[in-house]
């Protein structure tokens, strides 16, 4: 009975939840950074793609 009570009051679950929240914060940050990088790459890609397509039309 006492061992079960000790298990429930151990600080490990709280610590686990805390580390999980830290990982989630880091994950959100990395997703935001990746999203910004992707947006930047997409803009550059579309810019070059549009200009190259215009060049192709000019060549035609």
Steps between C-alpha positions, in 0.01 A plus 500: 500500500777741596705423188200576278451831681869582453469430128212745469682778684830462313619813316573307182160546329517877558856507370392294198215742425740794541752352255215420260384862512858612431520266201164629373625861532815410306294314241269800452807725461660272242170467309471879492860535377450229237175665391678836457788336311251312281312823428827671406606210275153494344519873422848460347389192305187670364701813415759302301233274349293796379806678362628186328154442349500859375844438349363189328207702364744767378705232325185368330 
